[in-house]
Amino acid sequence: MTRKTTNNVILINLTDATALKMVKELAKDSSNVVMVHHANVRKGQRHVSDLEILELP
C-alpha cells in the first residue's frame, strides 16, 4: 500500500520480497549502483569483481 504524505514523501509498506524486487530493478542500471568502502573490502576478501556483482541474478 502506498500513500502520499506532505512534503512529497511517499510511505510504502514493503515486504522483504517487494524490497528485494525493487532493489534488483534499480540495479539493472549500473549507474544506480555505488560500491561503498565496506563493499570494496568484502569484494577483495572474496576475490569478486564489480562486473561479477553487477551480473548477479
C-alpha positions in Angstrom: 0.0 0.0 0.0 1.3 3.4 -0.9 0.0 6.7 0.4 1.2 10.3 -0.2 2.0 12.5 2.7 3.1 16.1 3.0 6.4 17.4 1.6 6.4 14.9 -1.3 7.2 12.0 0.9 5.7 8.7 -0.1 5.4 6.0 2.5 5.5 2.4 1.3 4.8 -0.7 3.3 7.4 -3.2 2.0 7.8 -6.9 2.5 11.3 -8.3 2.2 10.4 -9.8 -1.2 9.0 -6.5 -2.5 12.0 -4.5 -1.3 14.4 -7.0 -3.0 12.4 -6.9 -6.2 12.7 -3.0 -6.2 16.4 -3.1 -5.5 17.1 -5.6 -8.3 15.1 -3.5 -10.7 17.0 -0.4 -9.8 20.3 -2.2 -10.0 19.7 -3.2 -13.6 21.1 0.2 -14.5 24.6 0.1 -13.2 24.6 3.9 -12.8 22.3 3.3 -9.8 24.9 1.1 -8.1 27.5 2.6 -5.8 30.3 0.4 -4.3 30.8 1.8 -0.7 34.0 1.2 1.3 32.6 -1.9 3.0 31.6 -3.5 -0.3 35.1 -2.9 -1.7 36.7 -4.5 1.3 34.4 -7.6 1.1 35.0 -7.8 -2.7 38.7 -8.0 -2.1 38.3 -10.6 0.6 36.1 -12.7 -1.7 38.1 -12.1 -4.9 35.0 -10.8 -6.7 34.9 -8.1 -9.4 32.5 -5.3 -9.9 31.2 -7.0 -13.0 30.5 -10.2 -11.2 28.5 -8.3 -8.6 26.5 -6.4 -11.3 25.8 -9.7 -13.1 24.2 -11.4 -10.1 20.7 -12.7 -10.7 
